[in-house]
Every structure is written in structure tokens, then in C-alpha cells.
Amino acid sequence: MRPIEFRSDNAAPTADYVLEAIAQANSGSAMAYGGDAITAALQQRVSELFEREARIFPVLTGTAANALGLAAMCPPWGAVICHEVGHILTSEAAATAAFGGGIQVTGLPGAGSLLDPTTVAAHLDGVRWDDPHESQPAVLSVTQATELGAVYPLDRIAELVELAAERGLRVHLDGARLANAIAALGCTPARAVAGVTTFTLGATKNGVLSTDAIVTFDDRVADELRFRLKRAGQVASKMRYASAQLLAYLAEDRWIDSARHANAAMRRLAAGVAALGFTIEPQPEANIAFVAMPDEIRQRWSKAGVDFYDLGPGRIRLVTSFATSDADVDDALDRLRGIV
């Protein structure tokens, strides 16, 4: 029985067009460390796509993209505010603190894994500003789509951006599944990051082989990243291959089309699982779903060849990707239906 992959979009294969772009880049010689024509074209493409002058820095991982981006935005005595389930707080082994010289990451509660402007404002009101005994908040970080699969509405992002500007904070966006959020919102890429200083692309979750990226609209952040990335070993000598992946990814609407497919696969899967009587909470808005499922059933579904994250007694996580087919979803549901 063939396995069906719902563990993570990180487990999905690489998109064919990415592999083709790498092969096309593999001809002749080119200046190292980003001095090549492909990297220059990528820089131009990012500015066009997000409708303002932008700088992009390819890196190996999303963790490096988040941690180094935040390190360039926040002083070592500063603090980054995020949601209490934020990836930068719960799942990156204190990388932001390590690369930022001790930056504090503070998690705040918020219904549906979304930061609430009122909660953020109340937290900032309680800070002892200009007191060297307390870390000074410098950055507000949001994850889009969130770790629980919710998507920030554009007006909520706008409220948080306005609040951050009023309090002198920069805004960072962990774009782990940014393309999925843009597809769900039906907005332009530029609109999705309006008011944001720096963000990550989440490319490896959506078909790219080995490259994520930091994108910033702030020249001060960009100038600092030139040195921080080199010091962290995140500047590839053969940068053209990394840039070729991202340039192919951002060409036309490929990245949004891939995310749209993943979102649609999740809607199909979630509807089928719910129809069989299982509770999904919260309701998926992107390509992630959390399902309440009795232990015996989840164990038997797993033995039937359906791969998912086991989150402990009575709960699993399902993730679809650009590579998830209708046949994958239907076959998985048939196997679950047979168990039920």
C-alpha cells in the first residue's frame, strides 16, 4: 500500500521547475557570493513583485532567515514580541537569541493563534521604558499563515503595523507559509506585506529545494545583513544556484498557484475528515489542520499508510502541499472510512 504524505509540506518533493532552473544555471562560470546575473535578476524581481525597492538575501533555512533577520532589526538588549505559539519562540532552539546576542523573545496570548492589538498594546503599556533593567521591545513579529493554520486578515495586520509604528517598533513577518496566506486572502503580494519592515519567504515549504530568503525594505537592516549573514556562514559561494531557485519560484504566479493548490487540497481533506465525524479545530484557512481523533483510529490510519504528525493522545496534525493530489486525498479518506 503506497504511503500518503500529510506530515509536513517540508516533506514534499522539489518542484520540477526548480530543478530545471538549477540545471539551466549550471553552465559556464559566474561571479561568486551573489555577484552574478541571476542574483541581480532576483533582486529586480523582488522589487517588482512587492512594488517597492527591496533587498533579498538567500539563506539555507527558514530558521536562519528568521533569526538573522530579527538580529538585524533588534539590538541585543531588545525584545521581540510574538504570539505565544510563534515558531521563533517555540521551535527554533533560541536561534534569535543566539544570533542576536541575547535578544529576548516574548510570547503573548491571542485567540486563534492571532496576536490581538489590544493585548499587544497592554503589554507595551506595562514595559518600563528606558529602564536598563528590562529588555526593551523593538520588534513585533507575526507569522503568516500562523502555526495553527490561521490567516491574519489584512485589517488585523494593518492594526498591528499601526500600533508598532506608534510605539517605535519595527514589524517582522515570519512568512513560513506566506504564499498560502496570500492565496487564501486573494490579495497582491505587496498588500500582504504592507507596513512590514522585513519578512521571510517560506520557499522550501512550497517547492523550493534548499533556499529560503530574507526580504527587507529597510536599507539599515540590509546593510547589517551583509555582515551578519557572512559571519553566520549563510552566504553561498555559488549563489547563482540559490538565486535560480528563488527566481524560478517567484516567476509569474508559480508560488501562489502552488500554495493555492495546497490550500484546496486541505479544504478537500478537511471536509472529508469532518464528514466522517471528526472534529477539526481550528478550521483550516491555509494548508494545515488539527484533528481530534481517538487513539485507536489514528494508530490504524497510520498503519494503513497515511503519514501525519501525532501530537499525543487524541490529536493529529495534517498538512497538504503543492504535490498533494486529489487521488492522495481520496485514497486517504477511503482508508479512514474503512477504519471508521
Wavefront OBJ file of the C-alpha trace (Angstrom):
o trace
v 0.000 0.000 0.000
v 1.533 3.291 -1.081
v 2.252 5.861 1.655
v 0.357 9.159 1.577
v 2.200 12.221 2.894
v 0.398 14.590 5.277
v 3.186 15.107 7.853
v 4.557 18.374 6.536
v 4.957 20.427 3.379
v 8.679 20.217 4.207
v 8.448 16.525 3.340
v 7.135 17.233 -0.161
v 9.403 16.854 -3.201
v 11.046 19.713 -5.064
v 9.065 21.317 -7.879
v 10.238 20.287 -11.347
v 10.655 23.892 -12.465
v 13.090 24.499 -9.594
v 15.261 21.571 -10.646
v 15.144 22.811 -14.230
v 16.247 26.284 -13.107
v 19.229 24.816 -11.258
v 20.228 22.837 -14.345
v 19.937 25.937 -16.525
v 22.145 27.876 -14.113
v 24.779 25.154 -14.311
v 26.578 26.496 -17.348
v 29.890 28.295 -17.512
v 31.299 30.411 -14.714
v 29.821 33.278 -12.739
v 30.963 35.703 -10.061
v 30.745 34.171 -6.590
v 28.888 35.343 -3.463
v 25.962 36.934 -5.295
v 27.823 38.931 -7.902
v 26.158 37.025 -10.728
v 23.461 37.945 -13.224
v 20.873 35.533 -11.782
v 21.103 37.091 -8.326
v 20.802 40.557 -9.880
v 17.654 39.431 -11.714
v 16.257 38.060 -8.455
v 16.820 41.409 -6.734
v 14.917 43.165 -9.518
v 12.092 40.624 -9.471
v 11.523 41.030 -5.722
v 11.247 44.810 -6.022
v 8.758 44.436 -8.885
v 6.703 41.815 -7.063
v 6.382 43.735 -3.808
v 6.045 47.089 -5.587
v 8.827 48.921 -3.769
v 12.592 48.851 -3.527
v 13.522 45.652 -1.719
v 16.640 43.664 -0.912
v 16.607 39.865 -0.840
v 19.143 37.638 0.897
v 19.004 33.907 0.072
v 19.801 31.667 3.047
v 19.720 27.940 3.666
v 16.816 27.632 6.124
v 13.760 29.368 7.484
v 15.339 29.348 10.939
v 18.358 31.260 9.609
v 16.041 33.659 7.782
v 14.039 34.435 10.926
v 16.924 34.594 13.377
v 19.300 36.652 11.255
v 16.558 38.965 10.040
v 15.481 39.655 13.614
v 19.085 40.072 14.752
v 19.491 42.853 12.181
v 16.288 44.530 13.386
v 16.702 44.359 17.157
v 19.557 45.350 19.496
v 20.953 42.660 21.835
v 19.239 44.301 24.830
v 15.941 44.427 22.952
v 12.912 42.171 22.834
v 10.857 40.685 20.030
v 7.130 40.294 20.690
v 5.283 37.414 19.015
v 2.344 35.098 19.654
v 2.932 32.516 22.376
v 2.830 29.699 19.776
v 5.185 31.601 17.462
v 7.757 29.434 15.723
v 10.567 31.815 16.669
v 9.726 31.187 20.341
v 8.764 27.510 20.396
v 10.603 25.753 17.585
v 13.915 27.383 16.683
v 16.099 26.470 19.690
v 16.557 30.121 20.743
v 18.235 30.919 17.406
v 17.081 34.543 17.586
v 18.823 34.963 20.937
v 21.936 33.173 19.690
v 22.360 35.216 16.517
v 21.120 38.422 18.148
v 23.464 38.404 21.120
v 20.789 37.654 23.685
v 17.584 39.095 22.205
v 14.571 38.221 24.344
v 11.549 36.716 22.579
v 8.288 37.373 24.421
v 5.148 35.386 23.617
v 1.692 36.882 24.123
v -1.677 35.082 24.110
v -4.194 35.612 21.356
v -7.324 33.750 20.262
v -6.954 31.576 17.196
v -3.127 31.918 17.230
v -3.510 35.571 16.144
v -1.994 38.497 18.010
v -4.606 40.936 19.299
v -3.688 44.643 19.049
v -5.327 45.289 22.430
v -3.190 42.625 24.119
v -0.039 43.912 22.447
v -0.833 47.493 23.497
v -1.468 46.410 27.094
v 1.864 44.604 27.158
v 3.694 47.640 25.816
v 1.955 49.848 28.381
v 3.453 47.687 31.111
v 7.047 47.968 29.873
v 9.477 50.019 31.943
v 10.703 52.068 29.018
v 14.243 53.406 29.133
v 14.960 51.234 32.184
v 18.207 49.291 31.605
v 16.941 46.558 33.939
v 14.335 45.447 31.374
v 14.649 44.306 27.761
v 13.226 46.996 25.509
v 10.679 45.831 22.899
v 11.992 46.700 19.432
v 10.238 44.334 17.017
v 6.714 42.952 16.621
v 6.744 39.612 14.778
v 3.704 37.937 13.209
v 3.539 34.557 11.483
v 1.534 34.398 8.264
v -0.108 31.895 7.983
v 0.129 31.059 11.676
v 1.492 27.921 13.266
v -2.102 26.681 13.763
v -3.139 27.376 10.182
v -4.985 30.661 10.709
v -4.525 33.584 8.347
v -4.274 37.154 9.612
v -6.928 39.330 7.940
v -5.410 42.333 6.213
v -7.135 44.758 8.578
v -5.643 42.963 11.616
v -2.165 43.223 10.090
v -2.799 46.921 9.404
v -3.821 47.488 13.052
v -0.677 45.768 14.313
v 1.516 47.715 11.884
v -0.043 50.999 13.009
v 0.375 50.094 16.677
v 4.008 49.135 16.151
v 4.719 52.404 14.338
v 3.130 54.408 17.160
v 5.323 52.633 19.730
v 8.527 52.789 17.678
v 8.704 49.068 16.857
v 9.663 47.520 13.550
v 7.445 44.765 12.132
v 8.808 41.362 11.142
v 6.740 38.774 9.304
v 7.613 35.100 9.554
v 6.405 34.086 6.110
v 6.747 30.353 6.671
v 3.564 29.907 4.642
v 3.256 33.392 3.188
v 2.196 32.137 -0.243
v -0.615 30.091 1.344
v -1.826 33.189 3.186
v -1.735 35.327 0.030
v -3.685 32.647 -1.831
v -6.265 32.480 0.981
v -6.617 36.272 1.179
v -6.761 36.776 -2.586
v -4.581 39.875 -2.306
v -1.415 41.018 -4.024
v 1.961 40.147 -2.515
v 2.601 43.856 -1.924
v -0.646 44.211 0.005
v 0.178 41.188 2.153
v 3.381 42.795 3.471
v 2.248 46.425 3.616
v 3.911 48.155 6.553
v 6.244 45.236 7.247
v 9.963 46.013 7.541
v 11.402 42.557 6.932
v 9.932 39.157 6.111
v 10.818 35.599 5.126
v 9.515 33.712 2.099
v 8.939 30.165 3.341
v 10.026 28.873 -0.063
v 11.204 25.417 0.998
v 7.679 24.575 2.213
v 6.286 25.341 -1.229
v 8.505 23.541 -3.738
v 11.994 25.061 -3.456
v 14.893 22.675 -2.897
v 17.328 24.274 -0.477
v 16.841 28.023 -0.189
v 14.733 30.375 1.874
v 15.247 34.121 1.976
v 15.124 37.320 3.988
v 13.453 40.247 2.220
v 13.733 43.739 3.669
v 12.611 47.221 2.692
v 14.945 48.855 5.220
v 18.433 49.769 3.959
v 19.799 49.781 7.506
v 18.672 46.202 8.007
v 20.035 45.233 4.585
v 23.437 46.775 5.260
v 23.718 44.913 8.537
v 22.591 41.635 6.981
v 25.531 41.718 4.563
v 27.842 41.157 7.509
v 25.601 39.073 9.752
v 24.946 36.507 7.011
v 28.618 36.156 6.174
v 29.540 35.733 9.838
v 26.809 33.074 10.214
v 28.013 31.095 7.190
v 24.838 31.862 5.235
v 26.390 33.456 2.124
v 26.716 30.783 -0.551
v 29.809 30.996 -2.721
v 27.838 29.620 -5.681
v 24.934 31.942 -5.004
v 23.590 31.673 -8.549
v 22.141 28.229 -7.773
v 20.291 29.519 -4.716
v 19.077 32.586 -6.590
v 17.976 30.490 -9.565
v 15.652 28.504 -7.295
v 14.010 31.642 -5.909
v 13.824 33.402 -9.272
v 12.008 30.398 -10.741
v 9.785 30.207 -7.662
v 8.717 33.860 -7.926
v 8.326 33.824 -11.708
v 4.798 34.655 -12.849
v 2.376 33.280 -10.212
v 4.035 29.918 -9.649
v 4.480 30.322 -5.900
v 0.886 31.468 -5.388
v -0.511 28.781 -7.695
v 1.384 26.105 -5.740
v 0.033 27.440 -2.444
v -3.482 27.724 -3.854
v -3.306 24.046 -4.808
v -2.134 23.088 -1.299
v -4.943 25.104 0.299
v -7.533 23.490 -1.963
v -6.211 20.034 -1.107
v -6.594 20.838 2.588
v -10.178 22.036 2.126
v -10.986 18.768 0.356
v -9.232 16.684 3.011
v -10.703 18.570 5.972
v -14.227 18.352 4.557
v -13.867 14.602 4.136
v -12.459 14.064 7.622
v -15.222 16.211 9.167
v -17.868 14.313 7.214
v -16.663 11.139 8.926
v -17.437 12.688 12.316
v -14.071 14.038 13.448
v -13.674 17.486 14.975
v -11.257 19.908 13.315
v -10.222 22.839 15.494
v -9.451 25.479 14.447
v -10.959 25.398 10.979
v -8.101 25.433 8.455
v -7.627 28.601 6.411
v -4.399 27.574 4.717
v -2.908 24.079 4.358
v -2.780 22.876 7.986
v -5.467 21.128 10.036
v -5.570 19.816 13.607
v -7.933 16.890 14.144
v -9.314 15.299 17.301
v -9.065 11.566 16.643
v -9.302 8.617 19.068
v -6.007 6.841 19.587
v -7.101 3.514 18.142
v -8.330 5.120 14.935
v -5.268 7.316 14.405
v -2.996 4.330 15.003
v -4.885 2.229 12.478
v -4.955 5.078 9.935
v -1.188 5.415 10.338
v -0.703 1.666 9.853
v -2.821 1.976 6.708
v -0.054 4.083 5.197
v -1.254 7.613 5.917
v 1.566 9.725 7.350
v 0.743 12.605 9.708
v 2.130 14.243 12.856
v 0.990 12.503 16.023
v 0.524 15.277 18.596
v -0.188 12.984 21.530
v -3.362 11.421 22.891
v -6.355 12.151 20.699
v -4.861 14.757 18.339
v -3.077 14.799 14.986
v -1.856 17.404 12.503
v -2.401 17.150 8.759
v -0.519 19.258 6.205
v -1.016 19.309 2.447
v 1.408 20.633 -0.163
v 1.690 21.625 -3.822
v 2.369 17.933 -4.508
v -0.802 16.621 -2.826
v -3.129 15.209 -5.468
v -6.881 14.665 -5.414
v -6.094 10.956 -5.595
v -3.965 11.249 -2.431
v -6.830 12.895 -0.565
v -9.496 10.500 -1.817
v -7.356 7.430 -1.125
v -6.556 8.626 2.420
v -10.232 9.265 3.105
v -11.157 5.837 1.758
v -8.679 4.235 4.159
v -10.090 6.232 7.062
v -13.637 5.411 6.029
v -12.769 1.723 6.076
v -11.466 2.033 9.623
v -14.467 4.020 10.893
l 1 2 3 4 5 6 7 8 9 10 11 12 13 14 15 16 17 18 19 20 21 22 23 24 25 26 27 28 29 30 31 32 33 34 35 36 37 38 39 40 41 42 43 44 45 46 47 48 49 50 51 52 53 54 55 56 57 58 59 60 61 62 63 64 65 66 67 68 69 70 71 72 73 74 75 76 77 78 79 80 81 82 83 84 85 86 87 88 89 90 91 92 93 94 95 96 97 98 99 100 101 102 103 104 105 106 107 108 109 110 111 112 113 114 115 116 117 118 119 120 121 122 123 124 125 126 127 128 129 130 131 132 133 134 135 136 137 138 139 140 141 142 143 144 145 146 147 148 149 150 151 152 153 154 155 156 157 158 159 160 161 162 163 164 165 166 167 168 169 170 171 172 173 174 175 176 177 178 179 180 181 182 183 184 185 186 187 188 189 190 191 192 193 194 195 196 197 198 199 200 201 202 203 204 205 206 207 208 209 210 211 212 213 214 215 216 217 218 219 220 221 222 223 224 225 226 227 228 229 230 231 232 233 234 235 236 237 238 239 240 241 242 243 244 245 246 247 248 249 250 251 252 253 254 255 256 257 258 259 260 261 262 263 264 265 266 267 268 269 270 271 272 273 274 275 276 277 278 279 280 281 282 283 284 285 286 287 288 289 290 291 292 293 294 295 296 297 298 299 300 301 302 303 304 305 306 307 308 309 310 311 312 313 314 315 316 317 318 319 320 321 322 323 324 325 326 327 328 329 330 331 332 333 334 335 336 337 338 339 340
